[in-house]
Amino acid sequence: MGERLDKIKPASGFAHFVHYLLLGLLPALVFVFVRLDFVPLAVALILLSKWRMFAVKPRHWITNIRANGVDIIVGLSLLIFMVHSGSQAVQLLWAVGYALWLILLKPRSSTVAIMVQALLAQTLGLTAVFLNWGAAPVIGLVPLSWLVCYVAARHFFTAFDEPMTRFFSDLWGYFAAAMVWVLSHWLLFYGVVAQPTLLLTVIGTSIGSIYYLEQNDRLSVLLRRQLVFLMLAVVVVVLIFSKWSNSSI
């Protein structure tokens, strides 16, 4: 239901122009609120922009929230990046990125576009979680990480006729939560990217690519071995060459 509502938009003419103008207005207002240090208002604005989720009977609310979860994660993540940016120019770049997400990427419904949306939401969401709450107790980081990865996985599987969507999404969410629980005891950062974010991005991208190729009958035994080897090689390199005695933020 939420996805169908998002696709209801004018195709041409003045209404089409107004539609894109309103989409671009949201990032602009978020940018202004951040500059004025009204961050709670920016958060409220992003959430209120999804009011159509509740313009239906209550029994559809959970479904709509889940369908719009990726969009909410991306919006709040880019807001967090704006807050943590040191200059107005960088904040403006994040606002432009948010506008591009809303206007160019979010409306697309092809299989590849949905996969990119899910991967981007997971990467940005996890980066924002550790950037903003990296010093928080494990009991806070674990559920936030689970939520981001679960929502991203559910969105990923909407591109496929997968009967075990709920199971696979739960499995990925639990795997991410377990990894964060272990690695957050020695939380390492590579610039602004936390180690769990890097590893989950590499693993998630590899598994997602294998799944996509398998669903489209394009996955050979050799290609599967190459993808698995590449994934394991990156994970091993990251784990071996990390300075476990010195975590940095």
C-alpha positions as CSV (number, residue, x, y, z in Angstrom):
1,M,0.0,0.0,0.0
2,G,2.8,2.4,0.9
3,E,4.7,1.7,-2.3
4,R,1.6,2.3,-4.4
5,L,0.9,5.6,-2.7
6,D,4.5,6.7,-3.4
7,K,4.0,5.9,-7.1
8,I,1.0,8.1,-7.5
9,K,2.5,11.3,-9.0
10,P,1.7,13.5,-12.0
11,A,3.4,12.5,-15.2
12,S,3.7,15.8,-16.9
13,G,2.7,19.5,-17.0
14,F,2.6,22.1,-14.3
15,A,1.6,19.5,-11.6
16,H,4.7,17.5,-12.6
17,F,6.9,20.5,-12.0
18,V,5.2,21.2,-8.6
19,H,5.7,17.6,-7.6
20,Y,9.4,17.8,-8.1
21,L,9.6,21.2,-6.5
22,L,8.0,19.9,-3.4
23,L,10.4,17.0,-3.4
24,G,13.4,19.4,-3.6
25,L,11.9,21.6,-0.9
26,L,12.2,18.9,1.8
27,P,16.0,18.7,1.7
28,A,16.2,22.4,1.4
29,L,14.2,22.9,4.6
30,V,16.2,20.2,6.4
31,F,19.4,22.0,5.5
32,V,18.0,25.3,6.8
33,F,16.9,23.8,10.1
34,V,20.3,22.2,10.6
35,R,22.0,25.6,9.9
36,L,19.6,27.2,12.4
37,D,20.4,24.4,14.9
38,F,16.8,23.2,14.9
39,V,17.6,19.6,14.5
40,P,14.5,18.2,16.2
41,L,12.4,20.2,13.7
42,A,14.4,18.6,10.9
43,V,13.7,15.2,12.3
44,A,10.0,15.9,12.6
45,L,9.9,17.3,9.0
46,I,11.4,14.1,7.6
47,L,8.9,12.0,9.6
48,L,5.9,14.2,8.7
49,S,6.8,13.9,5.0
50,K,5.7,10.3,5.3
51,W,2.2,11.2,6.6
52,R,0.6,9.2,3.8
53,M,1.6,6.0,5.6
54,F,-1.2,6.7,8.1
55,A,-3.8,8.0,5.6
56,V,-5.3,4.5,5.5
57,K,-6.9,2.1,7.9
58,P,-4.8,1.3,11.0
59,R,-4.4,-2.3,9.9
60,H,-2.2,-1.1,7.0
61,W,0.1,1.1,9.1
62,I,2.7,-1.6,9.9
63,T,2.9,-2.6,6.2
64,N,3.3,1.0,5.1
65,I,5.9,1.8,7.7
66,R,7.9,-1.2,6.6
67,A,7.5,-0.2,2.9
68,N,8.8,3.3,3.7
69,G,11.5,2.3,6.1
70,V,14.3,2.6,3.6
71,D,13.3,6.1,2.7
72,I,13.1,7.1,6.4
73,I,16.5,5.6,7.2
74,V,18.2,7.4,4.3
75,G,16.6,10.7,5.2
76,L,17.6,10.5,8.9
77,S,21.1,9.3,8.0
78,L,21.7,12.2,5.7
79,L,20.4,14.5,8.4
80,I,22.9,13.0,10.9
81,F,25.7,13.5,8.3
82,M,24.7,17.2,8.0
83,V,24.8,17.7,11.8
84,H,28.2,16.1,12.0
85,S,29.6,18.0,9.0
86,G,32.1,20.8,9.8
87,S,31.2,23.2,7.0
88,Q,28.2,24.7,5.3
89,A,29.4,23.5,1.9
90,V,29.5,19.8,3.1
91,Q,26.1,20.2,4.6
92,L,24.8,21.5,1.4
93,L,26.3,18.5,-0.5
94,W,24.4,16.2,1.8
95,A,21.2,18.1,1.2
96,V,21.8,17.8,-2.6
97,G,22.4,14.1,-2.1
98,Y,19.1,13.8,-0.3
99,A,17.3,15.6,-3.1
100,L,18.9,13.2,-5.7
101,W,17.7,10.3,-3.6
102,L,14.1,11.6,-3.5
103,I,13.9,12.7,-7.1
104,L,16.1,10.1,-9.0
105,L,16.6,6.9,-7.1
106,K,13.7,6.5,-4.7
107,P,10.9,6.5,-7.3
108,R,12.6,3.8,-9.4
109,S,11.2,0.3,-9.1
110,S,13.4,-1.9,-11.3
111,T,15.2,-4.9,-9.7
112,V,18.6,-3.3,-9.8
113,A,17.3,0.1,-8.4
114,I,15.6,-1.6,-5.5
115,M,18.8,-3.5,-4.7
116,V,20.8,-0.2,-4.8
117,Q,18.2,1.4,-2.6
118,A,18.5,-1.4,0.0
119,L,22.3,-1.4,-0.1
120,L,22.5,2.4,0.2
121,A,20.0,2.5,3.1
122,Q,22.0,-0.2,5.0
123,T,25.3,1.5,4.4
124,L,24.2,5.0,5.2
125,G,22.1,3.8,8.1
126,L,24.9,1.8,9.8
127,T,27.3,4.7,9.2
128,A,25.0,7.1,10.8
129,V,24.3,4.8,13.8
130,F,28.0,4.5,14.6
131,L,28.8,8.1,13.8
132,N,26.1,9.4,16.1
133,W,26.0,6.7,18.8
134,G,29.3,5.0,18.5
135,A,30.1,5.6,22.2
136,A,26.7,4.3,23.3
137,P,26.4,1.0,25.2
138,V,26.1,-2.2,23.2
139,I,22.5,-2.6,24.3
140,G,21.7,0.4,22.2
141,L,23.9,-0.3,19.1
142,V,22.6,-3.8,18.6
143,P,18.9,-3.1,18.2
144,L,19.6,-0.1,16.0
145,S,21.9,-2.1,13.7
146,W,19.3,-5.0,13.6
147,L,16.6,-2.5,12.6
148,V,18.6,-1.0,9.8
149,C,19.7,-4.3,8.3
150,Y,16.3,-5.9,8.7
151,V,14.5,-3.1,6.9
152,A,17.1,-3.0,4.2
153,A,16.8,-6.8,3.7
154,R,13.0,-6.6,3.5
155,H,13.3,-3.9,0.9
156,F,15.8,-5.9,-1.1
157,F,13.5,-8.9,-1.3
158,T,10.6,-6.9,-2.6
159,A,12.4,-7.0,-5.9
160,F,12.0,-10.8,-6.1
161,D,9.2,-13.3,-5.7
162,E,10.8,-14.8,-2.6
163,P,8.5,-16.9,-0.5
164,M,10.9,-16.8,2.5
165,T,11.4,-13.0,2.6
166,R,10.5,-12.8,6.3
167,F,12.8,-15.6,7.3
168,F,15.8,-14.3,5.2
169,S,15.3,-10.7,6.5
170,D,15.1,-12.0,10.1
171,L,18.3,-14.0,9.5
172,W,20.2,-11.1,8.1
173,G,19.0,-8.8,10.9
174,Y,20.1,-11.3,13.6
175,F,23.4,-11.9,11.9
176,A,24.1,-8.1,11.8
177,A,23.1,-7.8,15.4
178,A,25.4,-10.6,16.5
179,M,28.3,-9.1,14.5
180,V,27.7,-5.7,16.1
181,W,27.5,-7.2,19.5
182,V,30.9,-8.9,19.1
183,L,32.8,-6.1,17.3
184,S,31.4,-3.3,19.4
185,H,33.6,-4.5,22.2
186,W,36.6,-3.4,20.1
187,L,34.9,-0.8,18.0
188,L,37.3,0.3,15.3
189,F,36.9,3.2,12.8
190,Y,38.4,3.7,9.4
191,G,37.8,7.4,9.1
192,V,34.1,7.8,9.8
193,V,33.2,4.2,8.8
194,A,33.0,1.7,11.6
195,Q,34.3,-1.8,11.2
196,P,30.9,-3.4,11.5
197,T,29.5,-1.1,8.7
198,L,32.4,-2.1,6.4
199,L,32.1,-5.8,7.0
200,L,28.3,-5.9,6.8
201,T,28.4,-3.9,3.6
202,V,31.0,-6.2,2.0
203,I,29.1,-9.4,3.1
204,G,25.7,-8.0,2.2
205,T,26.8,-6.8,-1.2
206,S,28.4,-10.2,-2.0
207,I,25.4,-12.3,-0.8
208,G,23.0,-9.9,-2.6
209,S,24.9,-10.2,-5.8
210,I,25.0,-14.0,-5.6
211,Y,21.2,-14.1,-4.9
212,Y,20.5,-11.7,-7.8
213,L,22.6,-13.7,-10.3
214,E,21.0,-17.0,-9.1
215,Q,17.5,-15.6,-9.5
216,N,18.4,-14.5,-13.1
217,D,20.1,-17.8,-14.0
218,R,23.4,-16.0,-14.5
219,L,25.4,-17.6,-11.7
220,S,28.0,-20.1,-12.7
221,V,30.0,-22.2,-10.3
222,L,33.1,-20.3,-11.1
223,L,31.5,-16.9,-10.6
224,R,30.0,-18.0,-7.3
225,R,33.4,-19.1,-6.1
226,Q,35.0,-15.9,-7.2
227,L,32.4,-13.8,-5.3
228,V,32.7,-15.9,-2.2
229,F,36.5,-15.8,-2.4
230,L,36.5,-12.0,-2.8
231,M,34.2,-11.5,0.1
232,L,36.2,-13.8,2.4
233,A,39.5,-12.1,1.3
234,V,38.2,-8.7,2.2
235,V,36.9,-9.8,5.5
236,V,40.1,-11.6,6.4
237,V,42.3,-8.6,5.4
238,V,40.1,-6.3,7.5
239,L,40.2,-8.5,10.5
240,I,44.0,-9.3,10.3
241,F,45.3,-5.8,9.6
242,S,43.0,-4.0,12.2
243,K,44.7,-2.6,15.2
244,W,42.7,-4.4,17.8
245,S,44.6,-2.8,20.7
246,N,43.6,0.7,19.7
247,S,40.1,1.6,18.8
248,S,39.6,5.2,17.5
249,I,36.7,7.4,16.7
